[in-house]
Amino acid sequence: MELDGLPASGALYRRALLGAVPGVGGRRGGDVPGVELAVGGVTVDQRDLADYDRVCGFRLTDRLPATYLHVLGFPLSLRLMTSPGFPIPLTGVVHVANRITVRRPVEVGETVDFHTYAENLRPHERGRQLDVVLIGSIGGEEVWRGVSTYLGKERASGGGPRRDRGDRPAPPAFSAQWRVMPRVGTDYARVSGDHNPIHTSKLGARLFGFPRPIAHGMWSKARCLAALEPRLPEAYTVDVAFKLPVPLPSTVAFSASPAGDGWDFALHSARDGRPHLTGSVR
């Protein structure tokens, strides 16, 4: 399905919240929807890019960070995730992993075509999870691919592999500490269009079981990538698993170490060493 332009994220979040009201929301599908959404001719506003770079810690250049293309095409994926019959409701969904592959650098003056689809619905010990694939192309050539894995919690889950409940390993030595203030939630929502209330509102966070707002997972990934920015190659894959939320405010510890021709990195709580994110660049 080809759309005329990127949808408005605000209206889609309102649709998701309305769909969570008992007796109002439609039935969820039993499988991923057999539809692919596409939009062409997406351009970048330099001021929006500069705002994003500042919030996430990137240098101000005309080259798009890998995570910015996720932000640019996210409204298209959001439209897919709020469509009737999508098997996992957006309200309360947990972003558990994200993998981005950069085929080549993308510059601010280029026009990007996006398409998105869902796949690989599977059981999880706490419910069901699936992958939402977003692909960016220029002139018919794929230049960027993102795969976001989302978990929908369900009381009666379908099983799936259980996590290892063994002792937590000690966190690696950190190379930097960052104080993450409450405004990170609202600032990132402003530059990304992701206005999920668990990141921006105390009441919204409490409604979904968090004592206070939490940082966006994609902000955490972007902040780590910004710390590695001078060492990134022209083409690479950056893969992260989101562990425990980053409460706002808090202090986090970033660590990175060479691994073959790439990097392993992590984000932990500076107070007690609990893991927030683990990732790799290859």
KAHU-V979438 format. One record per residue. RES is the residue in one small letter. SS is DSSP state (H for helix, E for strand, L for the rest). OMEGA is omega in radians with two decimals (none if undefined). Layout:
BEGIN
RES_SS_OMEGA, RES_SS_OMEGA
END
This chain:
BEGIN
m_L_-3.12, e_E_3.10, l_E_3.13, d_L_-3.14, g_L_3.12, l_L_3.13, p_L_3.10, a_L_-3.07, s_H_-3.09, g_H_3.13, a_H_-3.13, l_H_3.08, y_H_3.09, r_H_3.08, r_H_-3.13, a_H_3.14, l_H_3.10, l_H_-3.14, g_H_3.13, a_L_-3.13, v_L_-3.14, p_L_3.13, g_L_-3.12, v_L_-3.11, g_L_3.12, g_L_3.13, r_L_3.10, r_L_3.12, g_L_3.14, g_L_-3.13, d_L_3.13, v_L_-3.13, p_L_3.14, g_L_-3.11, v_L_3.07, e_L_-3.14, l_E_-3.12, a_E_3.04, v_E_-3.10, g_E_3.01, g_E_3.14, v_E_-3.13, t_L_-3.10, v_L_3.00, d_L_-3.06, q_H_3.12, r_H_3.09, d_H_3.11, l_H_3.14, a_H_3.10, d_H_3.11, y_H_-3.14, d_H_-3.12, r_H_-3.10, v_H_-3.05, c_H_3.08, g_L_3.11, f_L_3.01, r_L_3.12, l_L_3.13, t_L_3.10, d_L_3.10, r_E_-3.09, l_L_2.99, p_L_-3.12, a_H_-3.09, t_H_-3.13, y_H_3.10, l_H_2.99, h_H_3.13, v_H_-3.08, l_H_-3.10, g_H_-3.06, f_H_3.13, p_H_3.11, l_H_3.09, s_H_3.12, l_H_3.07, r_H_3.11, l_H_-3.05, m_H_3.10, t_L_-3.14, s_L_3.11, p_L_3.10, g_L_3.09, f_L_-2.90, p_L_-3.11, i_L_3.13, p_L_-3.10, l_L_-3.12, t_L_3.14, g_L_3.14, v_L_-3.12, v_E_3.08, h_E_-2.99, v_E_-3.13, a_E_3.09, n_E_3.10, r_E_3.14, i_E_3.06, t_E_3.08, v_E_3.13, r_L_3.07, r_L_3.13, p_L_3.08, v_L_-3.11, e_E_-3.01, v_L_-3.10, g_L_-3.08, e_L_3.12, t_L_-3.01, v_E_2.98, d_E_-3.12, f_E_2.86, h_E_-3.03, t_E_3.08, y_E_3.11, a_E_3.14, e_E_2.95, n_E_2.99, l_E_-3.02, r_E_-3.13, p_E_3.08, h_E_-3.09, e_L_-3.14, r_L_3.14, g_E_3.10, r_E_3.08, q_E_3.13, l_E_3.12, d_E_3.00, v_E_-3.07, v_E_3.09, l_E_-3.06, i_E_3.07, g_E_-3.12, s_E_3.06, i_E_-3.12, g_L_3.14, g_L_-3.13, e_E_3.07, e_E_-3.14, v_E_-3.04, w_E_3.09, r_E_3.06, g_E_3.09, v_E_3.12, s_E_3.10, t_E_-3.10, y_E_3.10, l_E_2.99, g_E_-3.11, k_E_3.13, e_L_-3.12, r_L_3.11, a_L_-3.06, s_L_-3.12, g_L_3.12, g_L_-3.10, g_L_-3.10, p_L_3.12, r_L_3.12, r_L_3.06, d_L_-3.11, r_L_-3.11, g_L_-3.13, d_L_3.12, r_L_3.12, p_L_3.11, a_L_3.14, p_L_3.11, p_L_3.09, a_L_-3.07, f_L_3.09, s_L_3.11, a_E_3.01, q_E_-3.14, w_E_3.02, r_E_-3.07, v_E_-3.04, m_L_-3.12, p_L_-3.09, r_H_3.07, v_H_3.13, g_H_-3.12, t_H_3.13, d_H_-3.14, y_H_3.07, a_H_-3.12, r_H_-3.05, v_H_-3.09, s_H_-3.04, g_L_3.14, d_L_-3.03, h_L_3.06, n_L_-3.03, p_L_3.10, i_L_-3.14, h_L_-2.95, t_L_-3.00, s_L_3.07, k_H_3.12, l_H_3.12, g_H_3.12, a_H_-3.11, r_H_3.12, l_H_-3.13, f_L_2.96, g_L_3.11, f_L_-3.12, p_L_3.07, r_L_-3.10, p_L_3.13, i_E_3.11, a_L_3.02, h_L_3.08, g_H_-3.12, m_H_2.97, w_H_3.14, s_H_3.12, k_H_-3.13, a_H_-3.12, r_H_3.08, c_H_-3.13, l_H_3.10, a_H_3.11, a_H_3.13, l_L_-2.96, e_H_-3.11, p_H_-3.05, r_H_-3.08, l_L_3.08, p_L_3.13, e_L_3.13, a_L_-3.08, y_E_2.99, t_E_3.08, v_E_-3.01, d_E_3.10, v_E_2.95, a_E_3.11, f_E_-3.08, k_L_-3.14, l_L_-3.11, p_L_3.03, v_L_-3.14, p_E_-3.13, l_L_0.04, p_L_3.02, s_E_3.07, t_E_-3.10, v_E_-3.14, a_E_-3.14, f_E_3.09, s_E_3.11, a_E_3.12, s_E_3.10, p_E_3.11, a_E_-3.08, g_L_3.13, d_L_-3.12, g_E_-3.06, w_E_2.87, d_E_-3.14, f_E_-3.09, a_E_3.07, l_E_-3.11, h_E_3.00, s_E_3.11, a_L_-3.09, r_L_-3.04, d_L_3.07, g_L_3.13, r_L_-3.08, p_E_3.04, h_E_-3.03, l_E_2.94, t_E_-3.09, g_E_3.12, s_E_3.00, v_E_3.14, r_L_none
END
